[in-house]
Every structure is written in C-alpha cells, then in structure tokens.
C-alpha cells in the first residue's frame, strides 16, 4: 500500500475517491468503503443516503473525526472540483509537498 511505503496513514495522503457520474448503485458502496478507509469522497449524483439526517451528518461531518473520511455531496461540478482540490492541497501542505 502506498501509505505504508511512504510512512503516512492513508487518511493523510493527498488523494480523493471520485465518481463524478456514476452509472450504477455499486458506486454508493464503493464510496462507503472509501469513507471507511478515511478518504475524501465525492460521488454524483448524490447517493440515496440523504433520507436520514443523522446518516448525512455522519458521512458529511462527523466521519472526519472517526476515520478521516468525508463525503462531499455538492451538486455543482465546479464547486465539487474546488472542494476536491482544496482537500488535496491541504493534505499536500501538511506533508510539506
């Protein structure tokens, strides 16, 4: 695993899991796995997790303090990319890159 090779936890690497136009429901479970691994995750259209306010809060806010993962549910493509880039730049800065 890359994180082992560079001696940095996966959640601290400047990477993101992105499915900007997923075509099947499998992308939702892939996103959950990415979140469990601590990755910043963006999928569009917004997965069918928004019906439960507690789940939305967990995935979009609280999970960052648990696994390091964060689900971006931005529907505007430009704003979504800005969020992804900001995340990557922050992680790069923290690593001194």
ABEGO torsion letter per residue (X at the ends): XAAAAAGBBAAABBBBBBBABBABAAAAAAAAAAAAAGBBBBBOBBBBAAABAAAAAAAAAAAAAAAGBBBBABABAAAAAAAAAAAAAAAAAAAGX
